[in-house]
Amino acid sequence: MATTPGPTVFVLFGATGDLAKRMVLPAFYTLAVEGLLPDDWVLVGNGRGDVSHEDFQGHVHDVLTEFGPAPDQGPWREFRRRLRFAGGGFATDDPGSLLDVIGQARDELPADAQLVHYLAVPPVAFGEITRALGEHGLADRARVVYEKPFGTSPENFRELDRLVHSVLDESQVYRIDHFLGKEATQNLHVLRFANEMFGAVWNRRHIESVQIDVPETLGVDDRAEFYDATGAVLDMLVTHLFQVAAEVAMEPPASLGADDLRAAREKVIRAFRPLDPAEVVLGQFAGYRDVPGVGRRSRTDTYVAARLWIDNPRWRGVPFLLRTGKRLAADEQRVSLVLRTPDHPFAGLAAQSNVLSFALSGSGEIDLGLLAKKPGVELSLRPASVRLPLADLPDAEPLPPYVRLLHDVLVGDRSLFTRPDGLAAVWKVAAPLLADRPRMAPYPPGSWGPARAGKLAAPHRWLLGQ
């Protein structure tokens, strides 16, 4: 696998949209700052508007000024001259100006320049853009990145999967889930597979429950139209949270190569038991329907908590508690493995005192909660904790997840991207919930969501906020 990307024409569909603004363009510029882009490249933005190259360059400058890295730092002048814009949209019956702009970009680069398409557009647009790539000769040997969710229902997933494979070979497809690109998500593998003191307890005999908790204080004001057509279940549960659960629960892969790692991930997803709607709580924060762009009678969920079971010998009987929502009391991204409470020789130990947890945000950190003897003549136990910030490791150079995944696309590393068999299993797991959605529960902004979600963690509690 190459570690230095070759000459590239990078086509960004939805180049002036929110996702491109917040994630993709800052990630691409970070690659330039870190010296991780090819020596020869051009980025072509695509959208419906008639935008000049110069205006698009100004737009990117404004985006980086707001979201970073600041364009007054790093190689902005060189970066700027490689930005182009192709307006008029892109469809099977009308490619707009994209073919011409790509042709001009290819003329500037070596003949072997690769073509990478990034679909930073709503899922409803995936099908038409994919057809158009095939219709206009832009699919041959190209790499195509699809944002999540890849499908909006089991039926829609199957339809989209068939369409994509009618145009592209699976080796060309990169279905992105940025939670898989997080440093701390990847460190789950290292802690478990490289350290026997942790790997030995990674099973139902020692672990009572697993909590994957991603509360957010943010609302949906900047992406209301997209969110109202998606909701927490599709935006987070069947994508990020299920994938992180698979990272925690997978069997040791034969290697950490792309094929072995992806196979281990998808195998455990196939062991996920379909969700029981009685073990799912949906909520919507008060005032959601007043947000511009949200339907006045919207039934979109902004909160979901679920109890997931994995039917294999390692995890049978261990609940995986998954929770996420908008306008909650805190911002966290945390995986917690709650160890079983010993029943002797100490009596009456507090439950959930032994916890191994991972913060997934930023560079990540590992926390170990345990019971220790309070210094003194009496045998008195007190909670204690140890923290390892991963960014403090010598010579640490953590990359944000989108930066890491974009680099993987450029060099052709598919280890951290999802496969269709795993996604088919995910949709099978979610199908009962989508067919029989629980009654929506309102919750006040700034809270921890609907109170009845606490019952999912019984006989104990959610570790965050309860």
RAZI-V166191 format. One record per residue. RES is the residue in one small letter. PHI is phi in radians with two decimals (none if undefined). PSI is psi as a letter, one per 20 degrees, with the letter a starting at -180 (999 if undefined). D_LAST is the distance of its C-alpha to the last C-alpha in Angstrom with 2 decimals. Layout:
BEGIN
((RES PHI PSI D_LAST) (RES PHI PSI D_LAST))
END
This chain:
BEGIN
((m none p 46.19) (a -1.19 q 47.22) (t -1.90 i 45.05) (t -2.00 o 47.04) (p -1.22 q 47.12) (g -1.51 r 50.49) (p -0.90 p 51.80) (t -2.50 p 49.47) (v -1.79 o 49.53) (f -1.83 o 45.90) (v -1.80 p 45.60) (l -1.90 o 42.45) (f -1.34 p 42.21) (g 1.30 k 40.17) (a -1.18 h 41.01) (t -1.84 j 40.31) (g -1.49 r 37.07) (d -1.17 g 33.50) (l -1.11 g 32.67) (a -1.07 h 35.88) (k -1.16 g 35.26) (r -1.48 h 31.75) (m -2.12 g 32.01) (v -1.28 g 35.42) (l -1.13 g 37.83) (p -1.04 h 35.85) (a -1.15 g 35.50) (f -1.14 g 39.22) (y -1.21 h 40.18) (t -1.05 h 38.03) (l -1.03 h 40.10) (a -1.15 g 43.17) (v -1.07 h 41.97) (e -1.47 i 41.24) (g 1.25 k 44.62) (l -1.89 j 43.22) (l -1.47 r 45.03) (p -1.08 r 48.41) (d -1.15 h 51.52) (d -2.16 o 52.54) (w -2.76 q 50.18) (v -2.46 p 49.91) (l -1.85 p 46.86) (v -1.92 o 47.82) (g -1.43 q 45.46) (n -2.27 q 45.96) (g -2.94 r 45.28) (r -1.32 h 47.08) (g -1.22 r 48.20) (d -1.67 n 51.47) (v -2.00 p 50.24) (s -1.29 r 52.58) (h -1.00 g 51.86) (e -1.14 g 51.93) (d -1.16 h 49.47) (f -1.14 g 47.05) (q -1.06 g 47.43) (g -1.13 h 46.62) (h -1.07 g 43.53) (v -1.10 h 42.28) (h -1.05 g 43.01) (d -1.14 g 40.89) (v -1.05 g 38.02) (l -1.21 h 38.11) (t -1.10 h 38.43) (e -1.42 g 35.17) (f -1.95 i 33.14) (g 1.36 r 35.11) (p -1.11 q 36.77) (a -1.03 p 39.03) (p -1.23 i 42.47) (d -1.43 i 44.29) (q -1.99 q 43.16) (g 1.41 a 44.40) (p -1.54 l 47.00) (w -1.06 g 46.62) (r -1.04 g 50.36) (e -1.19 h 50.90) (f -1.07 g 47.71) (r -1.03 g 48.77) (r -1.24 i 52.15) (r -1.73 j 50.67) (l -1.69 p 48.72) (r -2.31 r 50.29) (f -2.36 p 49.41) (a -2.08 o 50.69) (g -1.60 a 50.43) (g 1.49 j 51.29) (g 1.27 a 48.41) (f -2.77 o 48.99) (a -2.53 r 49.86) (t -1.07 h 52.26) (d -1.61 i 54.89) (d -2.75 o 54.50) (p -1.41 j 53.24) (g 1.05 b 53.57) (s -1.74 j 54.64) (l -1.10 g 52.41) (l -1.07 g 55.23) (d -1.14 g 57.43) (v -1.20 h 54.82) (i -1.12 g 53.84) (g -1.04 g 57.56) (q -1.12 g 58.10) (a -1.12 g 55.19) (r -1.12 h 56.60) (d -1.14 h 59.96) (e -1.47 i 58.44) (l -1.97 r 56.88) (p -1.00 q 58.38) (a -1.09 h 59.41) (d -1.61 j 56.76) (a -1.04 p 53.81) (q -1.43 q 50.88) (l -1.99 p 49.24) (v -2.10 p 45.44) (h -1.90 p 43.92) (y -2.04 o 40.34) (l -1.65 n 39.14) (a -1.56 l 36.62) (v -2.31 r 37.02) (p -1.06 q 35.14) (p -0.96 h 35.33) (v -1.11 h 37.89) (a -1.62 i 40.34) (f -1.02 g 40.17) (g -1.07 g 42.89) (e -1.15 g 45.52) (i -1.14 g 45.16) (t -1.09 g 45.48) (r -1.02 g 48.58) (a -1.15 h 50.00) (l -1.03 g 49.58) (g -1.21 g 51.72) (e -1.09 h 54.15) (h -1.83 j 54.88) (g 1.26 k 55.16) (l -1.84 j 52.04) (a -1.69 h 50.40) (d -1.07 o 52.91) (r 1.07 j 51.37) (a -1.42 q 48.56) (r -1.85 p 44.90) (v -2.21 p 42.56) (v -1.80 p 38.87) (y -1.89 p 36.74) (e -1.31 r 33.40) (k -1.63 q 30.58) (p -1.39 q 30.21) (f -1.52 n 33.44) (g 1.80 q 34.03) (t -2.14 j 32.12) (s -2.90 r 32.63) (p -0.98 g 34.21) (e -1.21 g 37.57) (n -1.15 h 37.32) (f -1.05 g 36.32) (r -1.09 g 39.42) (e -1.12 g 41.63) (l -1.16 h 40.46) (d -1.09 g 40.77) (r -1.09 g 44.32) (l -1.10 g 45.24) (v -1.03 g 43.98) (h -1.35 i 45.90) (s -1.36 i 48.99) (v -1.92 h 49.13) (l -2.17 q 47.50) (d -1.35 q 47.49) (e -0.97 h 44.07) (s -1.15 i 44.80) (q -1.59 i 44.84) (v -1.75 p 41.40) (y -2.18 o 38.27) (r -1.61 o 35.11) (i -1.55 p 32.63) (d -2.42 o 28.90) (h -1.17 i 27.96) (f -1.12 h 24.90) (l -1.30 i 27.61) (g -1.58 i 29.28) (k -1.25 p 26.46) (e -0.97 g 27.49) (a -1.24 h 24.29) (t -1.09 g 24.58) (q -1.17 h 28.11) (n -1.24 i 27.13) (l -0.95 g 25.34) (h -1.11 g 28.93) (v -1.14 g 30.27) (l -1.03 g 27.74) (r -1.39 g 28.19) (f -1.51 i 31.88) (a -1.86 i 33.28) (n -2.37 o 31.49) (e -1.13 h 32.13) (m -1.08 h 29.75) (f -1.68 g 26.88) (g -1.01 h 28.90) (a -1.19 h 29.77) (v -1.76 j 26.23) (w -1.45 m 25.46) (n -2.88 r 25.75) (r -1.13 h 24.54) (r -1.16 h 26.03) (h -1.95 h 23.66) (i -1.83 p 20.56) (e -1.42 g 18.22) (s -2.79 r 16.21) (v -2.22 p 15.94) (q -2.03 p 13.17) (i -2.08 o 14.68) (d -2.20 p 12.41) (v -2.31 m 14.34) (p -1.30 q 12.77) (e -2.29 p 15.57) (t -1.46 h 16.21) (l -1.18 q 19.79) (g -1.66 b 21.38) (v -2.22 j 24.49) (d -0.98 h 27.28) (d -1.49 i 29.23) (r -2.56 k 29.28) (a -1.09 g 28.87) (e -1.11 g 31.87) (f -1.11 g 30.84) (y -1.14 h 27.21) (d -1.17 h 28.25) (a -1.61 j 30.43) (t -2.18 f 27.78) (g 1.52 r 24.13) (a -1.15 h 20.93) (v -1.08 g 22.20) (l -1.37 h 25.46) (d -1.29 h 24.48) (m -2.24 g 21.61) (l -1.19 g 21.01) (v -1.37 i 24.63) (t -1.92 e 25.39) (h -1.07 g 23.00) (l -1.20 g 20.27) (f -1.10 h 22.95) (q -1.18 g 25.04) (v -1.15 h 22.44) (a -1.01 h 21.79) (a -1.17 h 25.56) (e -1.09 h 25.76) (v -1.19 g 23.44) (a -1.66 i 25.19) (m -1.04 q 28.84) (e -1.26 q 31.61) (p -1.00 p 33.42) (p -1.27 q 35.80) (a -1.07 h 39.47) (s -2.73 r 39.15) (l -1.69 j 37.03) (g -1.19 r 39.73) (a -0.99 g 38.95) (d -1.17 g 40.29) (d -1.21 g 38.72) (l -1.14 g 35.27) (r -1.16 h 35.21) (a -1.14 g 36.59) (a -1.14 h 33.88) (r -1.11 g 31.16) (e -1.25 h 32.83) (k -1.11 g 33.57) (v -1.26 h 30.00) (i -1.06 h 29.10) (r -1.17 i 31.84) (a -1.60 i 30.01) (f -1.12 p 26.89) (r -1.35 p 26.89) (p -0.93 p 27.14) (l -1.08 p 23.92) (d -1.63 o 23.71) (p -0.93 h 22.85) (a -1.23 i 21.25) (e -1.90 k 18.60) (v -2.29 p 17.94) (v -2.08 p 16.12) (l -1.93 q 17.84) (g -2.54 r 17.19) (q -2.45 p 19.15) (f -1.24 q 18.19) (a -1.06 p 20.28) (g 1.68 i 23.42) (y -1.02 g 23.67) (r -1.26 i 27.05) (d -1.55 i 28.39) (v -1.26 p 28.20) (p -0.98 p 31.82) (g 1.72 i 32.57) (v -1.72 p 30.11) (g -1.10 q 31.79) (r -1.12 h 31.75) (r -2.02 k 30.79) (s -1.00 p 28.64) (r -1.91 k 26.52) (t -1.23 p 25.06) (d -1.42 p 21.46) (t -1.86 j 19.42) (y -2.58 p 16.28) (v -2.56 p 16.23) (a -2.27 p 14.01) (a -2.54 q 16.24) (r -1.85 o 16.90) (l -1.91 p 19.98) (w -2.03 q 22.45) (i -2.07 o 25.23) (d -1.60 m 28.40) (n -2.51 r 30.15) (p -1.04 h 30.90) (r -1.25 h 28.47) (w -2.11 j 25.27) (r -1.01 p 26.16) (g 1.59 i 23.44) (v -1.72 o 20.63) (p -1.32 p 17.97) (f -1.77 o 17.27) (l -1.73 o 14.05) (l -2.00 p 14.79) (r -2.63 p 12.96) (t -2.77 q 14.44) (g -3.12 r 15.23) (k -1.63 q 17.07) (r 0.95 l 16.29) (l -1.65 a 12.54) (a -1.38 i 10.86) (a -2.72 r 11.95) (d -1.81 o 14.58) (e -2.56 q 13.92) (q -2.46 n 15.92) (r -2.42 p 14.78) (v -1.94 p 15.99) (s -2.21 p 14.62) (l -1.77 o 16.83) (v -1.62 o 15.38) (l -1.39 q 18.49) (r -1.15 q 19.50) (t -1.50 p 19.50) (p -1.06 q 23.18) (d -1.76 i 24.70) (h -2.83 q 27.56) (p -1.46 i 29.06) (f -1.46 q 25.95) (a -1.90 q 24.62) (g 1.23 k 21.20) (l -1.17 q 19.31) (a -1.18 p 15.54) (a -1.18 q 14.14) (q 1.02 k 12.74) (s -1.55 h 14.67) (n -1.81 o 17.06) (v -2.37 p 15.72) (l -1.86 o 18.03) (s -2.32 q 16.60) (f -2.23 p 18.49) (a -1.49 p 17.94) (l -1.56 i 20.10) (s -1.40 q 20.75) (g 1.02 c 23.92) (s -1.44 i 25.78) (g 1.54 q 22.79) (e -2.70 q 21.76) (i -1.98 p 21.07) (d -2.10 p 18.62) (l -2.11 o 19.13) (g -1.77 p 16.90) (l -2.63 r 18.97) (l -1.77 p 20.14) (a -2.36 r 23.25) (k -1.34 p 25.72) (k -1.23 p 25.55) (p -0.98 p 29.10) (g 2.56 r 31.29) (v -1.33 h 33.40) (e -1.51 q 30.69) (l -1.54 n 28.79) (s -2.10 p 25.29) (l -1.66 q 22.45) (r -2.37 q 19.84) (p -1.15 q 17.28) (a -2.44 r 19.10) (s -2.55 q 18.83) (v -2.30 p 21.50) (r -2.22 p 21.52) (l -2.10 n 24.34) (p -1.28 p 24.67) (l -1.18 h 26.94) (a -1.19 i 28.74) (d -1.51 i 30.05) (l -1.12 q 32.06) (p -0.97 p 35.81) (d 1.05 k 37.34) (a -1.14 p 34.08) (e -2.33 m 34.80) (p -1.17 q 31.71) (l -1.96 p 32.34) (p -1.00 q 29.95) (p -1.03 g 29.45) (y -1.15 h 31.85) (v -1.14 g 34.44) (r -1.05 g 34.27) (l -1.24 h 34.54) (l -1.08 g 37.36) (h -1.10 g 39.23) (d -1.07 h 38.80) (v -1.08 g 40.32) (l -1.10 h 43.21) (v -1.68 i 44.07) (g 1.47 k 43.45) (d -1.67 o 40.60) (r -1.78 j 38.65) (s -1.02 h 36.33) (l -1.82 k 33.13) (f -2.08 q 34.03) (t -1.43 q 33.36) (r -1.85 q 36.08) (p -1.16 h 37.09) (d -1.17 h 36.76) (g -1.15 g 33.12) (l -1.19 h 32.48) (a -1.07 h 34.42) (a -1.17 h 32.16) (v -1.04 g 29.03) (w -1.16 h 30.50) (k -1.14 h 31.35) (v -1.12 g 27.75) (a -1.42 i 26.65) (a -0.95 g 29.67) (p -1.05 h 28.37) (l -1.18 g 25.45) (l -1.19 h 27.94) (a -1.45 h 30.37) (d -2.44 m 28.10) (r -1.27 p 25.23) (p -1.11 q 22.61) (r -1.07 p 22.64) (m -1.23 p 20.93) (a -1.93 p 18.03) (p -1.28 q 17.99) (y -2.58 q 15.04) (p -1.35 q 15.46) (p -0.98 q 15.83) (g 1.51 j 13.38) (s -1.68 a 10.37) (w -1.77 k 7.99) (g 1.63 a 10.75) (p -1.02 p 11.92) (a -1.09 h 9.94) (r -1.20 i 12.06) (a -1.14 h 10.70) (g -1.05 h 8.15) (k -1.18 h 11.55) (l -1.13 h 12.55) (a -1.59 i 10.58) (a -1.01 q 12.08) (p -1.50 j 13.18) (h -1.93 c 10.22) (r -2.62 r 6.74) (w -1.17 p 5.94) (l -1.27 h 6.49) (l -1.64 p 5.85) (g 1.35 j 3.79) (q -2.02 999 0.00))
END
